[in-house]
Amino acid sequence: MPNLVLIDDNEANLQELTRSLTPALAGQNVEIRQWVPRPGDVAERRFEELVNLETGLVITDYNLTDNGLTGLFGSTIVAWCQAKAIPVGDYSRAIHNVLPEEPNQYEIRIPANPELAAPYIAGTFRGFLRIRQALDAAPRLLTKKRSPVSVLSEILGRPEEESRFALYGSRVGASNSALIRLVTAGGETRAETKRRYVSYLVGHLLLNAILRYPGPILNRSALTAYLAVAESEITKIEPLFTNALYSGPFSDIENYYWLSDVDIAFAGMDRNAVSEDGPETVGQLNREAVEAVLKTKLVRHGCSRCQGLNGGFICPFTHRAVCQLPTCSVGPNSWIPQGARLCRIEKDFYDEWAPMLGF
């Protein structure tokens, strides 16, 4: 039976999270395993007792020393999980967002808000499970010399997106030395090792790169930015793009949309209705086309530089709509994967942090 492991030295927090996860995983055949580290525990032995080949996800607090077990931190749990190719997420309410760095391909950040944490954990668990089940159903994907992006595009039924996914996938395997040790070590069949390896790579590529940095696939915030409207207007515009809904792994974390299908929807709209006043930015054209279909004006996004006129792109760090004018945003660099074609860095944010980070 698939299992989900929760690790926290605060038993009240652990029980609260378990209670929230139980309905979130309703109907899912999954065992929730708990560990409250205590002084008498031999940490690595206890970890080995909890995880197995059916462990789909481990969720850990960062500081695990409150009960007197010294030296055990979430970073150790992460390292042990990575050595076994087990997805692992940090659920530490005291840990705040850090400065933007090159994305950590194998770090899953769980929302600190308890109301958001359980649905996100459940959606992440189901997403990785779906990928493993897809590999089980199509073992030929593991017998060919195929890249993770090739496997992913076939799992999603979108072979035409492989070249776009490939722009996210550079160094995806080599960036984790633990994976290299996994594939060269013995202890299990080569087929099982390859399944775990590919599932781990593909899942993190999808969750932590492609879905995190909008390009071929957009979340709701990116969709409103693409249309240059306020996020509060999402319920008005979503019905126009139901045919663009993404339904692959992790789709129950939130609504996602295929950009190519969003553009197909635009192809059926009347672009002659857009105004000729001001710059014809992508965001302005998209918004006015949608307004013509809905026969109503939509609230613009909150950019003070253009009063919400432009948009068309999203900054993945400030989560605000931006446009491609040089006074508004900076084009993609090493902070953003190459495939994230709808991402640009808000200029004020970039100007503040780039000197400190050496750019």
N, C-alpha and C positions, 0 to 999 in steps of 0.2 A: 504493500500500500504506500502511495506517495506520502511523504511527511514534510512538515514545516517546523523548523527548530527556532525557538525564541530564547534569547539569552539576556538576562538583566539581573543585576544584583538588588534591585528594588522590587520586592515581590508584589507590592501593591500595583506598581506600574505594569508588571508582567501579567498579572491577573486581569487588569483593565484592558490591556491589549488583546489578551486571549478572548475575553468576553466580546470585544468588538469584532474580532476576526471570525468568530463562530458563525454569526449570521451572514457575514460577507462571503464565507466559503460554503454556505448552505447548498446542498446538492452535490458538492464536490467530495469525492471519496479521498479524504486526506486526514492524516493524524497530526495533531499539533503537539509537539514535544517541548517541554519547558526545562530550563536550567537556571537556577538561582545560585551562582557561585558562592561557596562557603569555605572557611579556612581548612576544613578537613579534605577538601577535594584535591585530587591530583588532576590538574586542569586538562592536560592533553589526553589523559586516559578517559576522563569524563566526556570530552569532546568526541573521542573515537567511539564511545558507547552510544552517543546520540545520533551520529550521522552514519549513513550507509548509501548504497547505490540508489536508493529511492528518495533520498533527501533532495527536494526541489529548490529549497531556499532556506538560508539561515539569516535571521535578523538579530543584531546584537547592539547593546548599548556600548558606548565608548569606554567609560570608566566602570570597571567591574570589581572595584576594590572596597566598596563601602562596607561589606560584611567581614572584612578582615583578611580576605585572600589577596595577598600582595602580589604585584607584578603582572596581573592579568588585565589586559586592555583590549578594546575592540580591534585594534590593529593586529593583535596576535591572532584573534579569531579569523580576521580577514585573510591573513597569511595562510593559516591552516586550510581555510576553504579554497583559496586559490590553488593550493598545492593539489587539491582533489577535484578541481574544476567544478566546485559547488557555488552557485550564485549566492552572494552575501550582501546584505544591506545594513547600513547604520541608521538606527533609530535613537538618536540622542537629542533630547529636547533642548539641551544647553548648547549644542553646537550650532553656530550661526553660519550663514553662507560665507565662503571665503572669496578672496580676490580671484578674478578669472585667470585660469591657467590653461595649458593645453589639456583638453578633456582626459580624465582618467577613465579609460575604457572599461575598467572592471570595478568601479565604485558605484554602488547603487545608493542614492540618497533618498531616504524615506522622509516625507513631510513631517516637520516637528509638531504640527497641529494634530492632536489625537483624533479629531473627527475625520481628518483626511488620511491619516496613516493607515488605518485598517483597509479601506478600499484600495489604496495604492499597493499595499503588501499583497492583498488577495489578487489584484489584477496582475501584479508582477509574477506571483507564483503560477497563476494559470497560464500566463504568456510563455514562460519557460517550459511548462508542462506540454503545451500545445506544440512547441517546436520539437520536443523529444518524441511526442506521439507522431508527428509528421515524418520524422526520420525513421521511426519504427515501421510506419506504413509504406515508406518508399526506401527500402534499404539500398536500392541502386544509387541513391545520392551519396552513400558512403563508400561505394566500390569504385567510383570514378575519381580521376584526379581533378577535383573541382575546388574552386575557391569558395570561401564563406559567402561572398556576395552572389555567386552563381547558385549556391544552395538556397540562399535566402530568397532570391528572385523566383525560384521555382516553388518554394514553399508558399509564397504569397500569390502564386499564379500570375506573376508579372515579369516574364522573361525580358520584356522590352525595357525594364527599368534597371537591368543589370549594370549597364555602363554608368548610370547615375549613382547607383549604390557603390560602385567601385571607387568613386571619388571619396567616399567615407572610409574605405577599408584599408588604406595603406598602413602597414606595420601592425595590423590587427592582432596577429599571432605573436610576432616577435617582441611585442611590447610587454609580454608577461613571461618572465623566465620560468615561473612555476609550470606553465603549460609545456614548455620544452622538456622539463624534467618528467612531466606526466607521460608524454608520448614515448620517452626513451626508457622509462622504468618498466619493470615486469609487475606481476601480481594479479593481472586480470587479462581476459582475452583481448586480442588486438581490435576485434570488432567493437567490444564494449568501450574500450579506451577511445576509439575514434568517434563513437556516438557521443560520448560525454564531451570530448574535445570540440566537435563540430557544434553540438547544441549550445555549449558554453560560449563559443565565439559568436555564433549567429545571434543568440539572444542578446548579448551585450552590444553587438554592433547595431542591432535594431533599436533596443531600448535607450542606450546611452549616447548614440550618435545620430542615427537617422530620425528618430522621433524627437530627440532633444533639440536638434538644430534643423528647423524646417527647410525642406527642399522638395524632394519628391512627395513627401507626406507632410501635411500641415495639421497642427492642433487648432483648437478654436481661436486662441489668441492670434495665431498667425493668419488664420482666415480673415478675421476682422481687420488685421493690419493690411492684408492684401487688398481689401476693399476700402481701406482708409476710413473706417467707421469705428465708433466707440465699441468696446467689448460688450457694453450693455445692450447692443442691438443684435446680438448673436441669435436670439430666438426668432427674430424677424427674418434673418437671412438664411438660416440653416435649411428651411424647407426647399429653398431653391437649389440646394446642392445634395439632396438625398442620394442621388445616383453616384455621387463622388465619395460616399462614406467608405472609410477603410474598415475592414472586418477581420484583419489578421491578428496575430499574437499581440497582446497588450492593448487590444482595442477597447477592452472594458475598463481601462484606467480613465479614459476620457474619449470624447469624440475626436477622431482624426479623419482627414480627407486627402484623397489623391489629388495632387496639383494638376496632373494631366486631365483628370475628369472635371475638376473645377473649371479649367480653361475650355473644355468641351461645352460645359454649361454656358459659359460666356459667349461661345460661338453662336448660340441660338438667341442671344439677346440683341436688341437694337442699339448698335453703337452710334447710330446717327443722332441719337437723342442727347448726347453729351454736349456740354457747353463749350464754347471756344474761348472763354475768358480764362486767363491765367495759364500756367504751364500744364501741358498735357502729360502729367505723370501717370504711371501705371495705376497708382491708387485712385487718382481722380477719375480716370476712365472707367475703372471697375465699379467704383461707387455710383457713378451717375448711370451706368448701365443697369445696375440693380435697382436704383431708385426709379428708373423708367418702368421696370417690370412691376415693382411694388406700388407704383403711383403714389409715392410719398417720399419726403425728404428724410434722410437718416442722420442721426447725431454723429458729428465728426469726432475723431479721436482727439486726445488732449494735448497735442503738440503746440507749444507756444510759439514756435518758429514760423509755422505756416497756418496757425489756427485750425489745424486738422484738415487742411485742403489736400495735401499730397499723400504721404504714406506709401503703401505698396510693399514695404519690407518690415521686418521686425528685428529688434535688437535682442539677442538671446540672453543678455545680461541684465538689462533694465526692463525687459519684457514690454517695451513700448514700441508703437509704430514709428517708423522713420522712413525717409525717402532718400533717393540717391543724390540729392543736391549736396555738394561738398560742405555746406554750412550745417548740414543736418547729420550726416553719418559718414563713416569710413568704411571702405570696402573690405571684404574678407581678407584675413591674414591668418597667421598660425593659431590664433585664438579660435577660429571657426573652421570646421572641415570644409574641404573644397566643394563637396556636393551640396552644401547648404545654400542654395541659390537665392532663397528669400531672406537670408540673414545679412544684416549689416550692423556695424557697431555704432551706437549713438555717439556723436562726436564729443559732446561734453564729457561723457564717461571715458572715452578713449583718451582724450587730452589729459584727464586727471590721473589715469593709471598707467598709461603707456611709458612715461619716463621712469616710473618706479620699477617697472617690469623689464626695462631694457629694450623697449621697442622704439 
